[in-house]
Each structure stands twice: as C-alpha cells, then as structure tokens.
Amino acid sequence: MATTNIWKRFSSLLPSHSRSVVNILSNNGNGTSTVQMRDGSIAIVNGETVPAGNRAIVEHGDVKTMTPDLPFFRRSV
C-alpha cells in the first residue's frame, strides 16, 4: 500500500547518509578518533584507521578512508 503522507514521500527521495571531510586531530586509543569539521567544530567518531594530522572521509560517524590534502580555492563574487 502506497503512503499518502507527502512528507514521507519527499523524505524518501533524500539521501539517508551523511558524508564529511574532516581533519583527524587524534586517535584516542579506544577505537575512536577526535576530528575537526570544516566549520571548526570538534567531534568524536568511530575508527582509528587514519593517523592524526591527515584528512579523512567520515560517513555515518565512522572513519572510512584517508583523503589527499588537495589545495582549496574559493572564488569571491
């Protein structure tokens, strides 16, 4: 039976996962890492596969893989 709830139909179209590029600040020794988000906020995520001082992709609160430290360019309008 199809739902008639418009919000549920709309939310089913949205991606259900979040992915962020973060800086690894430290590996905590208990299976977690302390990371810094792009906006400067600090979080603790699961996984210690990426050494401190590197960038990583975090998905669903888990460290997935290390990313290269590529140059960043922001064009002003």
Long-range contacts (C-beta under 8 A, 24 or more apart in sequence): 17-59, 17-60, 18-59, 18-60, 19-57, 19-58, 19-59, 20-57, 20-58, 20-59, 21-55, 21-56, 21-57, 21-58, 21-67, 22-55, 22-56, 22-57, 22-58, 23-54, 23-55, 24-50, 24-51, 24-52, 24-53, 24-54, 24-55, 24-56, 24-63, 25-52, 26-52, 27-51, 27-52, 33-63, 35-63
